[in-house]
């Protein structure tokens, strides 16, 4: 659950991102459509993975996260904000909290946060596994 402290921090970050150029006031219909297309393609790939005999469930999580990330950026562009290329996942997350959280059901944003955390955890575990395997 995103509490008042996290909202305040996101707002401070949001203002700083605008100041530092990590987030820009910009509408870009071409980029917005690209994000929507990427989200749709990612969801299609998730379905293929779910039906695969390989059972690549880890990739289902990763691809699902990116589908949410792409559609989140499409929403931000619709609202007139474009993320830059640095710390883009954090910028996207904070911008969603500030601009969208009160406009959508809280559960959707929390699912995005949960998916992002699951990907972080997986990447950490993968790095640890690779380190052990090298020994």
KARA-V696235 format. One record per residue. RES is the residue in three letters. PSI is psi in whole degrees, 0 to 359 (NA if undefined). D_LAST is the distance of its C-alpha to the last C-alpha in Angstrom with 2 decimals. Layout:
RES,PSI,D_LAST + RES,PSI,D_LAST
This chain:
UNK,136,39.67 + UNK,117,40.39 + UNK,180,42.60 + UNK,323,45.12 + UNK,316,42.72 + UNK,323,40.28 + UNK,317,43.30 + UNK,316,44.50 + UNK,318,41.14 + UNK,319,40.96 + UNK,317,44.49 + UNK,316,43.72 + UNK,315,40.68 + UNK,311,42.81 + UNK,320,45.49 + UNK,320,43.00 + UNK,318,41.43 + UNK,316,44.97 + UNK,319,45.71 + UNK,357,42.54 + UNK,11,42.90 + UNK,342,39.80 + UNK,132,42.31 + UNK,146,45.58 + UNK,106,48.85 + UNK,138,49.03 + UNK,135,49.94 + UNK,96,48.49 + UNK,324,49.55 + UNK,313,47.57 + UNK,319,44.28 + UNK,315,45.29 + UNK,323,45.97 + UNK,316,42.65 + UNK,318,40.80 + UNK,316,42.88 + UNK,316,42.17 + UNK,319,38.40 + UNK,314,38.61 + UNK,316,40.64 + UNK,320,38.37 + UNK,317,35.32 + UNK,323,37.20 + UNK,319,38.13 + UNK,324,34.55 + UNK,315,33.68 + UNK,318,36.43 + UNK,317,35.15 + UNK,319,31.65 + UNK,330,33.27 + UNK,357,35.19 + UNK,144,32.34 + UNK,344,31.28 + UNK,338,27.64 + UNK,55,28.01 + UNK,64,25.96 + UNK,328,26.86 + UNK,317,24.19 + UNK,333,25.87 + UNK,317,29.20 + UNK,312,28.32 + UNK,312,27.14 + UNK,322,30.15 + UNK,317,32.49 + UNK,312,31.45 + UNK,327,32.20 + UNK,316,35.48 + UNK,321,36.47 + UNK,315,35.39 + UNK,314,37.53 + UNK,328,40.54 + UNK,318,40.25 + UNK,328,40.53 + UNK,320,43.47 + UNK,315,45.14 + UNK,318,44.63 + UNK,322,46.19 + UNK,327,49.06 + UNK,356,49.62 + UNK,25,49.64 + UNK,134,46.21 + UNK,130,43.55 + UNK,154,40.03 + UNK,205,38.58 + UNK,354,35.15 + UNK,141,33.51 + UNK,44,32.10 + UNK,327,34.00 + UNK,319,32.59 + UNK,317,33.63 + UNK,314,36.93 + UNK,313,37.60 + UNK,310,36.92 + UNK,320,39.13 + UNK,321,41.82 + UNK,317,41.95 + UNK,315,42.42 + UNK,315,45.21 + UNK,333,46.97 + UNK,334,46.43 + UNK,316,45.48 + UNK,352,49.07 + UNK,344,50.06 + UNK,168,47.75 + UNK,137,46.83 + UNK,330,44.24 + UNK,323,42.16 + UNK,315,41.26 + UNK,322,39.85 + UNK,323,37.99 + UNK,319,36.44 + UNK,313,35.31 + UNK,317,33.75 + UNK,317,32.06 + UNK,318,30.66 + UNK,317,29.41 + UNK,322,27.70 + UNK,320,26.16 + UNK,316,24.72 + UNK,314,23.35 + UNK,316,21.74 + UNK,314,20.25 + UNK,322,18.85 + UNK,314,17.27 + UNK,322,15.75 + UNK,317,14.59 + UNK,318,12.90 + UNK,319,11.17 + UNK,315,10.22 + UNK,323,8.91 + UNK,317,6.81 + UNK,318,5.44 + UNK,329,5.47 + UNK,334,3.81 + UNK,NA,0.00
